[in-house]
Amino acid sequence: MFISSAFAQTAAGGDMQSSLMSMLPLVLMFVVLYFVMIRPQMKRQKEHRSMIEALAKGDEVATAGGVLGKVTKLGDVYIGVEIAPGVEVQVQRSAVVQVLPKGTFK
């Protein structure tokens, strides 16, 4: 009665299309988020996991706390790291952030 026929037609006919168009920015934001943040993080985790699995005795490593040392013992969860002659500490394998080139730590 108070609504014009043109307004009633656009409200009823364009419902499906407008709802899809309102979802488009959300989908695009998720796609961008995946390629900018999630995918590179997963790649970094995979590289870190392979580096930790490849640790061997004699490797020189840097830990998350900034301690440099040479790997002396290997375990499933912990490794022994010699940080000075005669001084050995145990650290978690996951605390190793970098394997240093040979001869870095003396």
C-alpha positions in Angstrom: 0.0 0.0 0.0 2.7 2.5 1.0 5.6 0.8 -0.8 6.0 1.5 -4.5 6.0 -1.4 -6.9 9.5 -0.6 -8.2 11.0 -0.7 -4.7 9.2 -4.0 -3.9 10.6 -5.6 -7.1 14.2 -4.7 -6.4 14.0 -5.8 -2.8 12.6 -9.3 -3.7 14.6 -9.9 -6.9 18.1 -8.8 -5.9 18.3 -10.6 -2.6 20.4 -13.6 -3.8 22.9 -11.5 -5.8 23.3 -8.9 -3.0 24.0 -11.6 -0.4 26.7 -13.2 -2.6 28.3 -9.8 -3.2 28.3 -9.0 0.5 30.2 -12.3 1.1 32.8 -11.5 -1.5 35.0 -9.2 0.6 35.1 -11.7 3.4 36.2 -14.5 1.0 38.9 -12.3 -0.5 40.2 -11.3 2.9 40.6 -15.0 3.9 42.4 -15.8 0.6 44.8 -12.9 1.1 45.4 -13.9 4.7 46.2 -17.4 3.7 48.8 -16.5 1.2 50.4 -13.7 3.2 50.4 -15.2 6.7 49.3 -18.8 7.0 51.2 -20.4 4.1 54.7 -18.8 4.9 54.3 -19.8 8.6 53.6 -23.4 7.7 56.6 -23.4 5.4 58.8 -22.0 8.2 57.5 -24.7 10.7 58.3 -27.4 8.2 61.8 -26.2 7.7 62.4 -25.9 11.4 61.1 -29.4 12.0 63.4 -30.9 9.3 66.4 -28.9 10.8 65.7 -30.3 14.3 65.4 -33.9 13.0 68.7 -33.5 11.1 70.7 -32.5 14.2 73.8 -34.6 14.7 76.7 -34.7 17.3 79.2 -32.0 16.6 76.8 -29.6 15.1 77.2 -26.0 16.4 73.8 -24.5 17.3 72.2 -21.3 18.6 69.2 -21.7 21.0 66.2 -19.5 21.5 67.9 -18.0 24.6 70.9 -16.9 22.6 73.2 -19.7 23.9 75.8 -21.0 21.4 77.3 -24.4 21.8 78.2 -27.7 20.2 75.8 -30.7 20.3 77.3 -33.6 22.4 74.3 -35.8 23.2 71.1 -36.5 21.3 67.8 -37.6 22.8 64.2 -37.7 21.7 63.2 -34.5 23.4 66.4 -33.1 24.9 69.9 -32.6 23.5 73.2 -32.0 25.4 75.0 -28.8 24.3 78.5 -28.0 25.4 78.7 -24.2 25.9 82.3 -24.1 27.3 85.0 -26.7 27.8 83.6 -29.1 30.5 80.3 -27.2 30.8 77.3 -29.0 29.3 73.6 -28.0 29.5 70.5 -29.8 28.4 68.0 -28.0 26.2 64.9 -29.0 24.4 65.3 -29.8 20.7 62.6 -27.2 19.9 64.8 -24.5 21.5 67.3 -24.8 18.7 66.7 -22.0 16.3 69.7 -22.2 14.0 72.5 -24.6 13.1 75.7 -22.6 12.7 78.4 -23.2 10.2 81.3 -25.3 11.4 84.0 -23.3 13.2 81.7 -20.5 14.4 81.8 -21.6 18.0 85.2 -22.1 19.6 
